[in-house]
Amino acid sequence: MISAGEDGSTAAPEGAAAVAEDGISGTDPVGAPPLAGTLADTAAVFGRLGALNRESLALAAELARIVVGGSEITPDRKDWRFADPAWSQHPVYRRVAQGYLAGCAFLDAMVDDLSKSGRRTDKARFLLNILSSAAAPTNTLAGNPAVLKRAFETGGGSLRRGAGNWWRDVRHNGGMPTTVDPGAFAVGRDLAVTAGAVVDRDECGEVIQYQPATPAVRRRPVLVVPPPIGRFYFLDLRPGRSFVEYAVGRGLQTFMLSWRNPGPEQAGWDLEVYARRVLSAIEVAREVTGSPDVDVIGFCAGGIITTTVLNHLAAAGDDRVASASYAVTLHDFSQPAPIGAFSSPRLLGLARWNSKRTGVITARNMGAIFTWMRPNELVWNYWVSNYLMGDAPPAFDILAWNADGTNLPAALHAQFLEIFQDNVLCEPGRVTVLGTPVDLGRITLPAYVTGGVTDHLTPWPGCYRTTQLLSGPTTFVLSNAGHIQSLVNPPGNPKATYFAGGEPGPDPQQWLAGSTKVSGTWWEHWANWLLERSADQVPAPGKLGGGGHPPSEQAPGLYVRDLQPA
């Protein structure tokens, strides 16, 4: 659960940050693992008779201890499902919880046994995780003491409200629980409110220049490249939770690339199109500020696109980019991750066919995978809250951003799937962008790389691999959070920490063992790193725009709101 002091915000609903991770990776296959293969892998789990007999006997013994009150099984203190005191104090509910947890441990042990044999268990673990989470007693009226208390206290009013919430979601949300109050926030009013203006626009994206917040600024600007999945304003949430606000507050001239939300007519947009837009945005930042070069920071899949541009510039001997930063970006997809359950060739082929057929992959389709990868936080949490407890959907900025999804063009989707399936970025020459074969070892400029300790989308050892794939001096920092929590990580949070160490070597675990745990957030460390390498200070410009790029609409611009210029 996110609460005050964990992310610098007021209390947030259970699973809020987990939901927000759904659409940010940028390499999202669509659909579920093929049913036949999933069932076959699951059958293999229970086909190991030795393990089945051993674990079944252990389960039977534990159930016997539960019945007589001798079991020592207790729920994890962080498991929101069993937070009500009745689960520890009431003899029946205590035994119900222990029996459920014993069954989950049995399934985990069976899958672990199969994985020790060297067989991939991604699909089986995926299916069994869904089934075990659905079977939780807390998902039912009689099996949830907190729900029964609420119903009694409200004279059944909570159940009536819950039924209304359920019927609304059946009609308007595909039968899935609504995760956020749709009217709580508006882009440009509550979210993405840092002052600035659009200084360049083409059909693919807008470039936003932000108003300086200090009397003097660094001459060299910073271009922020967000992922093409999701809207950029997760980097400019409310004041105090905005990466952009923090950057300009540190005296950095900050520019943001805001991608257009593509429709079927943009089905042919590919890495070439997006890379050309990053390249032109670099030019805009240079021309507006008069700086000969820029710093760039790519977030998630925005980092992949940025890398193809850096590769092209390096091949041409072009030094218009002085440094590159990567926030939870994967270039090497060989690291084990939960998303491996979706990596079968048949599934990826289906995903390609589907996006080619429709022209785009929609935000809802992409989000469905990650919803069922974490069903306790992303489905049943809201099932209990909205339907059983009768609560209204929460109002939380990250959830509002996550619900405001975007499409991905079919051509770019197909290329991301190739990167995900075949790990082609790690093999020089397998991909060509901007007419240049991609070779990450060609990139020699200073690089700053981040990962998140609990990131399940882009596991931190995979992010760390970027330090070995590039040839220039690199710095790695490991945040103590997950995917989106690592990104929305403002200073002032007393629980925020990160690991920083020496020069990254080949072994990420060895680097971690030699690193130092530091209080604070990587935003501060990154800004200090960049300022040490930045150009001289100059007086802050009195107005936005310049160099043939006059300001037009005020930030956050048109594209982030799916508007088009008149």
ABEGO torsion letter per residue (X at the ends): XBBBGAAGBBBBBBGAAAAAAAAAAGABBBEBBBAAAAAAAAAAAAABAAAAAAAAAAAAAAAAAAAAGABABBBBAABAAAABAAAAABAAAAAAAAAAAAAAAAAAAAAAAAAAAGBBAAAAAAAAAAAAAAABAAABAAABAAAAAAAAAAGGAAAAAAAAAAAAAAAAAGGBBBABBAAABBBGAABGABBEBBABBBAABBBBBBBBABABBBABBBBBBBBABEBAAAABBBBGABAAAAAAAAGBBBBBBBBBBBBAAAAABBAAAAAAAAAAAAAAAAAAAGBABBBBBBBEAAAAAAAAAAAAAAAAGBAABABBBBBGBBABAABBBAAAAAABAAAAAAAAAAAAAAGBBBAAAAAAAAAAABAAAAAAAAAAAAAAAGBBBBBBAAAAAAABBBBBBAAAAAAAAAAAAAGAAABBGABBBGGBBBBAAABABBBBBBBBAABAABBAAAAAAAAAABABBBBBBBBABBAAAAABBBBGBAABBBBBBBBBBABAAAAAAABBBBBEBAAAAAAAAAAAABBBBBBBBABBEEGGBBBBBBOAEAAAAGBBBX
